[in-house]
């Protein structure tokens, strides 16, 4: 019974590690089709605050490489997914993981 319990614990930890790793690596990095799709998602959901082309309006300019909450793809994903204090809402339930990664890919394509 103890071995079974240990095996279940190890499997659970392994499963969480895999899911966590999937959340930190952009599966669409550099993918041109994802950039197009991300641009459309951005236009419909983000442009009202971040302005056309992400150049900033009410909210920060996303064309700048240095972001307030970190510069990695996983940092951008976390910001979009979970939101940030002061106005950035969470988009995890309305966009979902796949579409958020496409937005991250689009943002990378507009950085200067």
C-alpha positions in Angstrom: 0.0 0.0 0.0 2.9 2.4 0.9 4.5 1.7 -2.6 1.2 2.5 -4.3 0.8 5.7 -2.3 4.4 6.7 -3.2 3.8 5.9 -6.9 0.6 8.1 -6.9 2.4 11.0 -5.3 5.3 10.7 -7.8 2.9 10.6 -10.8 1.0 13.6 -9.5 4.2 15.6 -9.1 5.3 14.6 -12.6 1.9 15.6 -14.0 2.1 19.0 -12.5 5.6 19.5 -13.7 4.5 18.7 -17.3 1.6 21.1 -17.2 3.8 23.8 -15.7 6.4 23.3 -18.4 3.8 23.6 -21.0 2.8 27.0 -19.6 6.3 28.4 -19.7 7.2 27.6 -23.3 5.5 29.3 -26.2 4.4 26.6 -28.6 4.0 29.2 -31.4 7.2 31.2 -31.1 8.0 32.6 -34.6 5.0 30.9 -36.2 3.6 33.2 -38.9 0.1 31.8 -38.9 0.0 32.2 -35.1 1.1 35.8 -35.5 -1.8 36.4 -37.8 -4.3 34.7 -35.5 -2.8 36.5 -32.5 -3.2 39.9 -34.3 -6.9 39.2 -34.8 -7.4 38.1 -31.2 -5.5 41.2 -30.1 -7.6 43.5 -32.2 -10.8 42.1 -30.8 -9.8 41.9 -27.2 -6.8 44.1 -26.4 -6.7 47.0 -28.8 -9.3 49.0 -27.0 -6.8 49.5 -24.1 -3.4 48.9 -25.7 -4.1 50.8 -28.9 -3.7 49.9 -32.6 -0.6 47.8 -33.1 -0.1 47.6 -29.3 1.5 51.1 -29.3 -0.2 52.1 -26.1 -3.3 54.2 -25.4 -4.9 53.8 -22.0 -2.5 50.9 -21.2 1.2 50.3 -21.7 2.9 50.3 -25.1 3.6 46.6 -25.9 6.0 47.4 -28.7 8.7 48.1 -26.1 10.9 45.2 -25.3 11.0 45.9 -21.5 7.7 45.1 -19.8 6.8 46.0 -16.3 6.1 42.5 -15.2 8.9 40.7 -17.0 10.1 40.1 -20.5 9.9 36.3 -21.1 7.1 34.6 -23.0 6.0 33.0 -19.8 5.9 36.4 -18.1 3.7 37.8 -20.8 1.5 34.7 -20.7 1.1 35.1 -16.9 0.2 38.8 -17.3 -2.5 38.1 -19.9 -3.7 34.9 -18.2 -4.0 36.1 -14.6 -4.1 39.9 -15.1 -2.2 42.5 -13.0 -3.2 45.1 -10.4 -4.3 48.4 -11.6 -6.4 47.5 -14.6 -5.2 44.4 -16.5 -8.0 41.9 -16.3 -7.4 38.1 -16.4 -8.1 36.6 -19.8 -7.5 32.9 -19.0 -11.2 31.8 -19.0 -12.3 34.0 -21.9 -9.3 33.3 -24.2 -7.9 30.1 -23.0 -4.3 28.9 -23.2 -4.0 28.4 -27.0 -5.3 31.9 -27.9 -3.2 33.6 -25.1 0.0 32.0 -26.6 -1.0 33.3 -30.0 -1.4 36.8 -28.5 2.1 36.5 -26.9 3.5 35.5 -30.3 1.8 38.5 -31.9 3.2 40.8 -29.2 6.7 39.5 -29.9 6.3 40.3 -33.6 5.5 44.0 -32.9 8.3 44.6 -30.4 11.0 47.1 -31.5 
